[in-house]
Amino acid sequence: MTPKLPRDISGRQLAKTLSSLGYEVTRQSGSHLRLTTTVNGEHHITIPNHDPLKVGTLSGILREIANHLEMSVNDLSIRLFG
């Protein structure tokens, strides 16, 4: 079963959660955080530091990360938000 995406997660909380996948904040520009990982090759993603993140924004971020890690969005959601 697909876990429901959290409706109350901030950009900063998401960045902290993504650290379990090897992502770390490499810079901040205004209200956006730039995260980088070298897991499965180098990958950069920018997330807004909003509280809370819009569900569509969160979904798009997770889809991009899942593509990079070559896993389904469902598996990624379970791993992050279990």
C-alpha positions in Angstrom: 0.0 0.0 0.0 1.3 3.5 -0.9 2.0 5.6 2.2 0.3 8.9 2.2 2.8 11.8 1.7 3.1 14.0 4.8 1.1 17.2 4.6 3.1 19.1 7.2 6.8 18.6 6.3 9.0 21.6 5.8 11.9 21.9 3.3 14.4 21.8 6.2 12.8 18.6 7.6 12.8 17.0 4.2 16.5 17.8 3.8 17.2 16.1 7.2 15.1 13.1 6.2 17.0 12.8 2.8 20.3 12.6 4.7 19.5 9.0 5.3 19.9 8.5 1.5 23.3 10.3 1.4 22.0 13.8 0.5 23.5 16.8 2.3 22.8 20.5 2.0 25.6 22.0 0.0 24.3 25.6 -0.2 21.4 27.8 0.4 20.3 30.6 -1.9 17.5 32.7 -0.5 14.6 30.3 0.4 16.0 27.3 -1.5 18.2 24.5 -0.3 20.6 22.7 -2.7 21.2 19.1 -1.8 23.9 16.8 -3.3 24.6 13.1 -3.1 27.3 11.0 -4.6 25.3 7.8 -4.1 24.6 6.1 -7.5 26.6 9.0 -9.2 26.5 12.7 -8.3 23.0 14.2 -8.1 21.8 17.7 -7.2 18.3 18.7 -6.2 16.9 22.0 -5.1 14.1 22.1 -2.6 12.3 25.2 -1.4 12.7 25.9 2.3 9.0 26.4 2.9 6.9 25.3 5.8 5.0 23.3 4.8 6.0 22.1 1.4 3.1 21.8 -1.1 2.1 18.2 -1.8 2.7 18.5 -5.5 6.2 20.0 -4.9 7.1 17.2 -2.5 5.8 14.6 -5.0 8.0 16.1 -7.7 11.1 16.1 -5.5 10.5 12.5 -4.5 9.9 11.4 -8.2 13.3 13.0 -9.2 15.1 11.3 -6.3 13.5 8.0 -7.0 14.6 8.2 -10.7 18.1 8.9 -9.7 18.2 6.0 -7.2 16.5 3.7 -9.7 13.6 2.8 -7.4 9.9 3.4 -7.4 8.4 6.5 -5.7 6.3 4.1 -3.6 9.5 2.3 -2.3 11.2 5.6 -1.6 8.1 6.9 0.3 8.0 3.8 2.4 11.8 4.1 3.2 11.5 7.8 4.1 8.1 8.1 5.8 7.4 4.4 6.5 
